[in-house]
Amino acid sequence: MFQSLPHSFLQMNTIFISILIEALPFVLIGAFISGFIQSFLSEKFIARIIPKNKFLGVLFGSSLGVAFPSCECGIVPIVHRLNKKGVPIHTGVAFMLTAPIVNPIVVMSTYIAFGNTWEIPILRVVGSLVVSIVVGTLIAYFYKGEGLRKVVEKKLNAKEHGHTGHHHHHSSSQKETIGQKLWHASQHSVDEFFTVGKYLVFGSLLAAAMQVYVKTSILTTLGDNKLMAILVMIVLAFLLSLCSEADAFIAASFRGLFPQSAIVAFLVFGPMIDFKNILMMINAFKTKLTAYIVVSTTVVTIIYALVI
């Protein structure tokens, strides 16, 4: 039956499956960590330990992802909740930009994807920290006005009021046990895994199709110019909307076509700004703040990639 299929299709299928097999374990681990954070760690605790100084707040937010890893697929709602708890916008945005990259799962997946070498993972982590610190500082000192959408906030408040009312009623008679927390964590992990999974499947399929059907000469021509190669990979990162636990494997598949600087730009930019994140940011933040984040992140990423 498969013999009648075109050779190019079979080749694409092989690449697609290999990317999925390599990436899925890291997505699964990331989903379980996200579920644990959701059930066991309080946002109020994070809000209490944030420095009052703006720049220190940005540095704190940028490094927070090491302790509180999160896939970019769910980072915007987390930051929105943190901001509502009193976390400053600049700290929340700095956390939002680095959390999907600086966490141990993503660092290890990048290390494995690039042949067990540390150069690309280090450049990726440093790049994410540079971008988040610069963007967070710009927001802290130059962005004026509120950051959250009031309409969305009112809706969320109304929903959360109903939920918290139910939880308070329940917890007053019976406090949530460890077993219940673990059950809720596992439920969240399953939801996260399937939410992330569809983006991974789509991105892997598109990456495999590009390698098979897009002429190598076209990509090689684009890759000859460093700036053009960086721009192309940034656009790809935006459109593919991959999960940070898996995108390194897809980026590694482009190594023979694009220079290292463009690959790093893909790895830094993708988890920060992509198609699905834009939609979530527009829903949670004011348009002005969303535009501020997108433009400044893009410019700083391009400059960083050109320098390395």
N, C-alpha and C positions, 0 to 999 in steps of 0.2 A: 504493500500500500504506500509506504513512504518513498519507494523508488520512483514513483510517478511525480513526486514533488520536485520543484526546481532545486538545484544544488545550493543556490544562494539562500533560499528559504531555510534549508536544513542547517546551513552555516550560521545564519542569524539565530536560529533556535538553539544551537549549541552554545553560542556566546551568551545568549539571554539566560539560559539555565545555569551556566557557570557563574555568572555574576550573582544570580539569586542565591545559589548554594553558598557562595562565599559570604554574602552579606546578611542573610537571614539570622544566623546565630547572634550577631551583634545587635540587630534590631530587637530580637527577643530579650536579650539581656537589658538593653536600654528601656524596654517597655516595663520590665519587672522593677527596675530601679525607679522609674517614674511612678509606678503604682505604690511603691513603698513610701516615697516622698509625699504623695497625695494623702496617704492615710496616717502616717506617723509623725510628720514634721509640720509644725504650726508656722503660719506666715507671721503671726504676732511676735514669735520669738525672733525671727529675722529682722522685723521692724525695730525691735528694741536694741539691737546691737549695731545698727548702722551709724557711722560717724556723722556728726553734725556738719563738719567742714565739707563743702561741696566737692572739692577735688578728691579728698579722702573717701567721700561717698562714692565717687566714680570708680576709684581704685578698688574699693570694697565690692562694688557691684560687678566689676570686671573679673574679680577673682572668685566670686561666689559660686560660679559654675563648677569649680573643682569639687566643692562639698555638696552642691545641689545640682547634679547633672540633669538635663532635660533635653528631649528631642525638640527641634524647632517646630515640629508639628503642634506641640502643645504649649510652647513657651509664651506666646502672646497672651492667652488667657491667664497664665500664672502671673505674669508681670502686671496685668490689669488688676488682678486680685491684690497683689502686693501694694500697688499704688493706692488702692482704695483703703488698705490697712494703714496708710501713712508713709509708705516708702516713697522718697522723692522720685520725680520723673527721671532725672538724670541717672540715678542709681539703678532704677528699674530698666532703663534702656541699655545701660552698660551691661547689666546682667543678661538681658534678652539677646544681646549680640554675641556674647562669649559662651553662655551656658551650653549651647549645642556643640561647641568645639573643644573647649578646654577640659571637658570631663574625661576621665580615664578610659571609658569604653571607646569613645571616638578616637582618642590618641592611639589606643592599641589597634583598632581596626585600620587606621591609616598606616601604622607601622607594618602590619601584616600585608596590606594591599600593595605597598611599595617595596616588597621583597625584603622585609625585616631589616630595613635601614631607618635611621633616625632623622635624616636630613629633612625630608618632606614633612613629617609630623612636627618637628621643631619650628620650621618655617610657617607652618599652618597655625600653630598655637601663638607664636610671636605676632604673626599678622593679625590674628583675631584680637589680641590684647591691644595692639597699636590702634586698630580701627575703633575698638570700643572705648578706649581711653580718650582718643581725640574727639569722637562723636559725642560721648558723654560729657566731656568738658565744654564743648561748644553749646550743648543744650543747657548745661548748668549755668553758664555765664552770659549766653547771648540769646537764648530762646525766651521769649516773653509770652505770657498768657498761660491758660490752662492746657493740660495735655489730654485729659479724658473727655470722651463724648458724654455729655450730660444725659442725652436721651437713652443711650445704652445703659448708662449707670443707673438711671431710674428703673429701667426694666429689670436689670440684674438685682437691684436692691429689692424690688418687689418679689422677684423669684426667690432670692436668698432669704427674705423675711419669712416667706412661707416655708421654705426648707428648714431654716434655723428654728422656726417656731415648732416644727414637727420634731426636730432633733432635740431641742431643749426639753420638750415634753417627754420624749423617750428617755433622755439621759437622766432626767430628774428621778425617774422611777428605777432605771437600770442603766448603769454606766457601761459604755461599750467595752467589751472584753478584747483581749489580745486576739482571740480567735476571730471575732467579728472584724477587727481591723485588718487581719490577714486576708479574710474573705473579701473585704472591700478593696484591698490592695490588688488582689488577684483579678477581681472584676475590672478594675481600672486598667490593669496591665493588658488584659485581653482586648478591651476596647481600643487602647493605644496601639497595640500590635496590628489590629485589623485596619485601623485608621491610617497608620504609617504604611502598612503593607501595600495598599493600592497605589500609593505614590511610588513605592519602590518598584513594583511590577511595571508600571507605566514608564518610569524612568529607565529601567533596565532594558525594556523592549525598544525604547527610542534610541538608547545608546547602541544597542546591538544592531538595529536597523541602519543607523548612521555609519557604523563601521563597515557594513556589508554593501549598502546601496549608494552611499555618497562617495563620489570619486575621491580617491586619496590625493590626487593632484590638486583638487580644489582646496582641501584642508591644508595641504602642504604649502600652497601658495599663500593662504591666510596666515599660516604659522611662520612664514619667512619674516614678516614684519612684527616686531615684538609688541608694539602697542595694539595693532590689529588683532594679533593672537589673543592678547589679554581681553580685549573687548568681546571677541567671539566667545571665549570661554565664560565670561561673565553673563552674556546673553543666554548661553546654554544652561548655566547654573540656574538662572532665573526661570527658564522655561521648563526644565526637567523637574524642578521642585522636589529634589530627592531628600531622603532622610539623612541626617549627618552621620548616623551609625553605618550607613551603606554607601554614601557617595564617593568615598575614597576608592572603592573597587571600580566604579565607573570612571572616575578620573584617571586611574591607573591604566585603563584601557585606551586612553588617548595619548599616552606618553610618547609613542612613536610619531605622532602627528603634530604635537604642539610643544613649545619650549617649557622648561620647568617653571618659569615665571607665570605663564598662562595657567598651568595646572594648579599652582598655588593660589592664584586669583580665583579660580573655580572653587577650590576647597575652602577659601576664606569667605567669599561672597555668598555662595549658595545657601549655607545654613542661616545667614543673617537676613538676606533679602531674596525671596523667591515668590512665585505667583501666588501660592496659597497663603504665605505670610502677609503679603500686601493686602489681600482680602480681609484677613483677620485684623490687621492693624487699622485699616480704614473703618472697620466696625467698632474697634475699641478706642482708638485715639482720634483726636481732631485731625482734619485733613492737613492743616498747617504742620503739625508735629510729624505726621506720617511722611509728608514731602521732605521735611527737614532731615529725617532719619535716612530716607532712601537716597537723597542727593549726596549728603555728606558721607555716607557709607560707601557709595559708589566711587566718589572722587578719591577718598583716602585709600580704598582697596587698589585702585589703578596706580596711584603714586607708589604704594608699598611694593606692588608687583614689578613696577618699572625699576625700582631701586635695587631689589634683591638680585 
